[in-house]
Amino acid sequence: MCIGCDTPTPVSRRGFLGAAAGVAGVAAAAGIGAGSPALAADGGRGRNRIPVDQISIQLYTLRDLLTADLDGTLAGLHGLGFTKVEHAGFAGRTAADFKRALDRHRLWSSSGHQAIPQPFDAAAWQRTLADARTIGQRYIVNPVGPIKGFQNGQILSATTGVEWAAFAADLNKAGALARKAGLRLGYHNHYFEFYPLTDTPLVGCDILLAETDPELVHFEIDLYWAWYAHRDPVQLIAANQHRIRQFHVKDMTWTATGGAFTDPGRGIIDFARIFAVVDHPEDHEYTIERDDAGAAALTTARVGHDFLRSIRF
């Protein structure tokens, strides 16, 4: 999910290709093949596969369709083989009404994007937790870091380590209350978690990993945004296996103005190489997402589901 960021900021071609070269170098050093195209689902790499019941889709991808026809869109997802989704709100319904719609189409929203209050407000968070319990979620995921506002459609994020550390403290508070409610709190990254800060050589991601309690906060890694920020997801995952429970499977293509979204498996991100370093891949959720799918969102859902069912690593 990308709040206020439906279209990514263009990446320079030099920077983009430099990141790709760096990724290839890391892969070679690690002995992980990176030469086969991302489109080749098996990549000739191995026999690990994603269990079908661990494949999900972020409903932000289908937000326009859900608003226009909630039941028809959910029926379409079930028809494509989905049993699990991750919500990003309730399409203008109450939590109870949304849960009844999911039930009608035999879908489970195991996860949902629901932001912690800023500044943190325990009472308001308890109401959010109550909605998550009504839906029947396992995970409640904070979709965005500490932000100061928006400019030209882009997020203005925190620029100091002090701000990121304070946000980490709030995540711990929220995670403790979530745990008491029978839920697990996750954090979903964008790109600005990896941007330089003004008062420390660390970046926001470093601070969140160091300052949040592993028993209270896990991470949902958006692979597109990590790549967009020129951070190799393989390194990120290998160093933080115990912190990661969920993935956003979103792909990138190259255009004249920079990186852009595309359907999973049709871009330049080598998902097989990434998933090959995941310990116990069967224990993770793999959530399809495309921020700008629009009217073609069910096509994105079909392409993504087929890709994740067939990928081998």
Secondary structure, DSSP 8 states (H G I E B T S, - for coil): --TT-SS-----HHHHHHHHHHHHHHHHHHT----S-TT-SSTT--S----GGGEEEBGGGGHHHHHH-HHHHHHHHHHTT--EEEESS-TTS-HHHHHHHHHHTT-EEEEEE----SS--HHHHHHHHHHHHHHT-SEEEE-S--EEEEETTEEEE--SHHHHHHHHHHHHHHHHHHHHTT-EEEEE--SGGGSB-SS-SSBHHHHHHHHS-TTTEEEEEEHHHHHHTT--HHHHHHH-GGGEEEEEE-EEEEETTEEEEE-TTSSS--HHHHHTT-SSGGGSEEEE--TT-GGGHHHHHHHHHHHHHH---
